Amino acid sequence: MHTKTYVLIIISALFISASYKQPPIITGADQTSAYLPLLKGKRVGILGNPTSIIGRRSLVDSLHDLKVNIKEIFGPEHGFRGRASNGAKVADEVDSATGIPIISLYGTKRKPSKEDMDAIDIMIFDLQDVGCRFYTNINVLRNIMESCAESGKELLILDRPNPNGYVDGPILDMTYKSGIGQFPVPITHGMTIGEFARMINGEGWMTDKKPCKLKVIPVKNYTHDMYYELPVSPSPNLNTQQSVLLYPSLCLFEGTIISQGRGTHMPFTVLGNPDLKGAYSFSFTPVSIPGMSETPLHQDQACYGLDLRTINADSLRRTGKVNIKWMQQLYKAYPSKEKFFDFHLSKQMGDINKLAGTADFKQQIVSGMSEEDIRKSWEPGLSNYKKMRKKYLLYP
């Protein structure tokens, strides 16, 4: 082949490749031109936390500088500025940066009161979710929707990608409804916050089934199977991208005697227990860390087990499956099996039945059932959910 012709072919191929480059993902919050007109002349409430950003700056700080009339800020678990520990009650306060009152929804109340709603004309909801049933942002979403529906106020959702955008796990048996499972969805529900809000409305999942007036600013250039690296940690104990991707699999261990690394600076990337010494060489020692975990499981004791910091967690995401092999493996290795699922001993999030969403999962692990048969038991619920979910999707 002539050299000149070869060079032209290479240049042409590079041009074609560049023309097909994926455009950048643009979150709802970053599309200010799409929603600032909706806020003009209105009293605004904002439900947010450190993940609520425009570019790299706080949504509240940015909109405040743009002269948006923000009357109230509502803070979820960990607080608006994200300084509170896991599960710690958060008090009302005044935001030091803007002087705007912050109303805690993780203290004496879980939803805005009538008086709170009377002070605003429109509510903005902007939280980075991680796509799991037991991650409580979707509970906060439902509570905000109920307050908006009751008061006749519009809810504006600034949507963000779901880093775990796949669908897997058993459907929650509503017998086990709790603070870590409010909806009949699988462990990973495969929806963004905006899509989930549409599903709450459409399926009548609010207390009086009255729909909320809803407006979603969709994410641009996004599909559910895309890799999305979070620009801000969604909570103190999900402090790396690795922990975010492992969370759907590792949070199940909060219903066991196994530590997931709370009390270390690598939570949700390691698994271990003092009684596994000898079975595993890797170890870590949980300690009290203010703002992350004050009294972690197995505090000040060396825990032996699995180091998952270097596995390809994105490969796990691409499989579209929650990993249950680690649960099978550690149960098999643990010497005192009658203690393994004793959440009273673990003092963690709660009962494995509430986390898994079914009483079957615990018995399946105890009986040594194969992964294949465990997954078969999730049907036909999982397939039926996937069909229902399609009605509410905003993205491919």
Summary of the structure (lengths in Angstrom):
residues: 396
radius of gyration: 22.6
end to end distance: 42.9
largest distance: 78.5
contacts: 1321
relative contact order: 0.12
helix: 35%
strand: 16%
